[in-house]
Amino acid sequence: MDRLYNWWVSGHEVDHPAGFDPILVLDVFEHAYMVDYGTSERSEYVKAFFANLNWKVVEQRFDESKARRVASRFAI
């Protein structure tokens, strides 16, 4: 299965999906950006995050995740 899922976690300790293999994670809770951007500049933090992504690394993580899933189907 070559699928990507967007998963929103609304709490720090709940809604975490079991068995998922995250390839890209963005923390938008205030603690992640308030020191550098202030409490009202989350959008600037998100823009900076995406401007600095290395999409080759994200693609590599996706490919590695697919390979692990295929290998696990054949595990004894």
C-alpha positions in Angstrom: 0.0 0.0 0.0 1.5 3.3 -1.1 -0.6 5.6 1.0 0.1 8.7 3.1 -2.2 9.7 5.9 -2.5 13.1 7.5 -3.0 12.6 11.2 -3.9 15.5 13.5 -3.1 15.0 17.2 -5.1 17.5 19.3 -3.6 16.6 22.7 -0.1 16.0 23.9 -0.9 12.5 25.2 -4.0 11.4 23.2 -4.9 10.5 19.6 -1.5 9.1 18.7 -2.0 6.4 16.1 -0.6 2.9 16.9 1.5 1.3 14.2 2.0 4.4 12.1 5.5 5.2 10.7 5.7 9.0 10.7 7.7 10.5 7.9 7.1 14.2 8.6 6.0 15.7 11.9 5.2 19.4 12.6 4.6 20.4 16.1 2.3 23.5 16.2 1.7 23.7 20.0 2.9 27.0 21.3 5.9 25.6 23.1 7.4 24.8 19.7 7.5 28.3 18.3 6.8 30.9 21.0 10.4 31.5 21.9 11.4 32.4 18.3 8.1 33.7 16.9 6.0 34.8 19.9 2.6 33.4 20.7 0.8 35.0 17.8 3.1 34.1 14.9 2.3 30.4 14.4 1.8 31.0 10.7 5.4 32.4 10.3 6.7 29.3 12.1 4.8 27.0 9.7 6.1 29.0 6.7 9.7 28.7 8.0 9.2 25.0 8.6 8.1 24.3 5.1 10.7 26.6 3.6 13.4 24.5 5.3 12.2 21.0 4.5 14.5 18.7 2.7 12.0 16.9 0.5 14.6 14.3 -0.6 14.8 13.2 3.1 11.0 13.0 3.4 10.9 10.9 0.2 13.6 8.6 1.5 11.6 8.1 4.8 8.5 7.3 2.7 10.4 4.7 0.7 12.0 3.2 3.8 8.5 3.0 5.4 7.1 1.2 2.4 10.0 -1.3 2.4 9.4 -2.0 6.1 5.7 -2.7 5.5 6.5 -5.1 2.6 9.1 -6.9 4.7 6.7 -7.2 7.7 4.1 -8.9 5.5 6.5 -11.8 4.8 7.9 -12.1 8.4 7.2 -15.4 10.1 
